[in-house]
Amino acid sequence: MNITLPDALAIRLNQQAAEHGFDSIGPFIEALLDYDSVRIDHEHLEELLLDGIESGGAVEATPEFWQKQKREFVENHPDAAEYL
């Protein structure tokens, strides 16, 4: 895909790309998009972790606890049992 940029923006992007070690704008834009995707994933993970923390009291993760988790997982996802 080709995108025409205003000259001032193209100059600014070329400068920033060079400052970050990129030879051209394309790979620089791709890296920015990848970075943003990772940032969004981290924000989502943080939300999930906070939800977990706020969901109730702590549970001791004993071997019995993990056996129960595995058993319930296999019951709900029988096709995945072979991977456990």
Backbone as CSV, one residue per row, in Angstrom:
resi,resn,N_x,N_y,N_z,CA_x,CA_y,CA_z,C_x,C_y,C_z
1,MET,0.853,-1.158,0.000,0.000,0.000,0.000,0.908,1.232,0.000
2,ASN,0.564,2.177,-0.784,1.298,3.442,-0.819,0.446,4.541,-0.210
3,ILE,1.075,5.321,0.632,0.390,6.436,1.278,1.202,7.691,1.003
4,THR,0.523,8.710,0.532,1.188,9.987,0.291,1.083,10.832,1.556
5,LEU,2.227,11.275,2.030,2.277,12.078,3.244,2.614,13.520,2.905
6,PRO,2.097,14.452,3.682,2.531,15.839,3.510,4.048,15.901,3.729
7,ASP,4.699,16.793,3.013,6.163,16.878,3.074,6.681,17.012,4.499
8,ALA,6.062,17.868,5.305,6.531,18.087,6.671,6.466,16.798,7.487
9,LEU,5.405,16.028,7.304,5.263,14.772,8.040,6.278,13.739,7.552
10,ALA,6.486,13.677,6.244,7.461,12.739,5.686,8.861,13.056,6.204
11,ILE,9.203,14.325,6.276,10.519,14.730,6.790,10.654,14.332,8.250
12,ARG,9.618,14.613,9.019,9.642,14.266,10.446,9.765,12.760,10.651
13,LEU,8.997,11.975,9.877,9.070,10.526,9.999,10.435,9.988,9.577
14,ASN,11.002,10.540,8.509,12.340,10.126,8.085,13.376,10.417,9.161
15,GLN,13.267,11.576,9.792,14.199,11.931,10.861,14.059,10.973,12.039
16,GLN,12.821,10.713,12.441,12.607,9.811,13.575,13.043,8.391,13.246
17,ALA,12.769,7.957,12.023,13.195,6.619,11.613,14.706,6.505,11.687
18,ALA,15.407,7.500,11.180,16.871,7.486,11.206,17.386,7.513,12.641
19,GLU,16.769,8.319,13.497,17.187,8.397,14.902,17.045,7.051,15.620
20,HIS,16.099,6.247,15.162,15.871,4.939,15.780,16.545,3.810,14.994
21,GLY,17.380,4.163,14.041,18.159,3.164,13.330,17.478,2.494,12.148
22,PHE,16.419,3.076,11.653,15.712,2.508,10.501,16.181,3.191,9.221
23,ASP,16.219,2.414,8.142,16.655,2.948,6.849,15.551,3.713,6.128
24,SER,14.299,3.411,6.487,13.186,4.062,5.809,11.972,4.132,6.732
25,ILE,10.946,4.818,6.253,9.742,5.030,7.052,8.965,3.734,7.258
26,GLY,8.885,2.888,6.238,8.065,1.677,6.299,8.373,0.795,7.510
27,PRO,9.615,0.354,7.658,9.933,-0.471,8.824,9.729,0.275,10.154
28,PHE,9.946,1.583,10.146,9.731,2.378,11.354,8.254,2.366,11.742
29,ILE,7.374,2.572,10.774,5.930,2.548,11.031,5.518,1.163,11.511
30,GLU,6.052,0.124,10.878,5.742,-1.243,11.293,6.156,-1.471,12.753
31,ALA,7.344,-0.996,13.126,7.813,-1.138,14.504,6.908,-0.372,15.466
32,LEU,6.457,0.822,15.066,5.539,1.593,15.916,4.229,0.848,16.124
33,LEU,3.712,0.242,15.056,2.464,-0.511,15.163,2.644,-1.745,16.047
34,ASP,3.773,-2.434,15.892,4.061,-3.588,16.745,4.159,-3.166,18.207
35,TYR,4.848,-2.062,18.453,4.988,-1.554,19.815,3.620,-1.238,20.405
36,ASP,2.760,-0.613,19.613,1.433,-0.256,20.095,0.619,-1.504,20.401
37,SER,0.760,-2.525,19.572,0.052,-3.783,19.809,0.504,-4.414,21.120
38,VAL,1.799,-4.416,21.380,2.329,-4.956,22.634,1.827,-4.127,23.814
39,ARG,1.795,-2.815,23.658,1.300,-1.938,24.720,-0.151,-2.271,25.057
40,ILE,-0.962,-2.465,24.028,-2.373,-2.807,24.244,-2.486,-4.160,24.932
41,ASP,-1.668,-5.143,24.501,-1.677,-6.459,25.144,-1.299,-6.346,26.616
42,HIS,-0.305,-5.532,26.924,0.116,-5.346,28.320,-0.977,-4.691,29.141
43,GLU,-1.657,-3.719,28.562,-2.756,-3.067,29.280,-3.862,-4.072,29.576
44,HIS,-4.162,-4.924,28.593,-5.200,-5.930,28.781,-4.782,-6.929,29.858
45,LEU,-3.522,-7.366,29.815,-3.016,-8.289,30.829,-3.089,-7.661,32.217
46,GLU,-2.726,-6.392,32.303,-2.795,-5.705,33.593,-4.231,-5.659,34.113
47,GLU,-5.189,-5.400,33.215,-6.596,-5.401,33.620,-7.009,-6.776,34.145
48,LEU,-6.593,-7.837,33.443,-6.928,-9.190,33.876,-6.306,-9.510,35.233
49,LEU,-5.052,-9.102,35.419,-4.390,-9.348,36.699,-5.083,-8.603,37.834
50,LEU,-5.443,-7.356,37.574,-6.148,-6.587,38.603,-7.503,-7.202,38.910
51,ASP,-8.211,-7.671,37.871,-9.490,-8.347,38.090,-9.293,-9.579,38.966
52,GLY,-8.216,-10.319,38.697,-7.933,-11.507,39.490,-7.636,-11.172,40.936
53,ILE,-6.854,-10.126,41.132,-6.506,-9.707,42.491,-7.757,-9.294,43.261
54,GLU,-8.668,-8.625,42.580,-9.868,-8.106,43.232,-11.003,-9.122,43.285
55,SER,-10.777,-10.334,42.772,-11.867,-11.303,42.647,-12.167,-12.068,43.927
56,GLY,-11.320,-11.960,44.919,-11.605,-12.672,46.154,-10.325,-13.048,46.870
57,GLY,-10.502,-13.883,47.873,-9.384,-14.292,48.699,-8.392,-15.171,47.961
58,ALA,-7.213,-15.274,48.537,-6.152,-16.088,47.954,-6.484,-17.572,48.115
59,VAL,-5.973,-18.356,47.178,-6.154,-19.801,47.213,-4.766,-20.430,47.176
60,GLU,-4.526,-21.378,48.077,-3.235,-22.051,48.079,-3.181,-23.024,46.898
61,ALA,-2.153,-22.913,46.098,-2.013,-23.741,44.898,-1.254,-25.024,45.246
62,THR,-1.961,-25.938,45.856,-1.392,-27.227,46.238,-1.455,-28.183,45.048
63,PRO,-0.780,-29.320,45.117,-0.908,-30.311,44.040,-2.363,-30.729,43.813
64,GLU,-3.138,-30.808,44.882,-4.555,-31.157,44.744,-5.320,-30.072,43.987
65,PHE,-4.998,-28.834,44.282,-5.621,-27.713,43.577,-5.381,-27.844,42.077
66,TRP,-4.120,-28.116,41.680,-3.793,-28.214,40.257,-4.432,-29.436,39.620
67,GLN,-4.544,-30.531,40.348,-5.237,-31.715,39.816,-6.700,-31.389,39.531
68,LYS,-7.320,-30.667,40.450,-8.721,-30.265,40.258,-8.844,-29.332,39.058
69,GLN,-7.916,-28.371,38.938,-7.951,-27.447,37.799,-7.824,-28.208,36.486
70,LYS,-6.892,-29.148,36.448,-6.670,-29.936,35.230,-7.916,-30.765,34.902
71,ARG,-8.497,-31.413,35.920,-9.688,-32.235,35.713,-10.835,-31.382,35.153
72,GLU,-11.051,-30.211,35.726,-12.131,-29.334,35.254,-11.846,-28.829,33.848
73,PHE,-10.577,-28.538,33.564,-10.225,-28.068,32.230,-10.511,-29.157,31.190
74,VAL,-10.111,-30.387,31.488,-10.330,-31.497,30.562,-11.825,-31.743,30.361
75,GLU,-12.608,-31.603,31.438,-14.055,-31.761,31.311,-14.644,-30.714,30.370
76,ASN,-14.121,-29.494,30.429,-14.643,-28.392,29.604,-14.007,-28.324,28.223
77,HIS,-12.836,-28.954,28.063,-12.103,-28.904,26.790,-11.527,-30.284,26.477
78,PRO,-12.361,-31.267,26.199,-11.875,-32.638,26.027,-10.857,-32.789,24.899
79,ASP,-10.918,-31.964,23.870,-9.969,-32.066,22.765,-8.563,-31.653,23.179
80,ALA,-8.434,-30.912,24.257,-7.135,-30.442,24.702,-6.448,-31.406,25.663
81,ALA,-7.159,-32.450,26.090,-6.626,-33.364,27.097,-5.304,-33.992,26.675
82,GLU,-5.144,-34.285,25.402,-3.927,-34.945,24.938,-2.693,-34.064,25.090
83,TYR,-2.864,-32.773,25.257,-1.747,-31.846,25.385,-1.306,-31.642,26.834
84,LEU,-2.047,-32.186,27.769,-1.711,-31.995,29.182,-0.865,-33.127,29.711
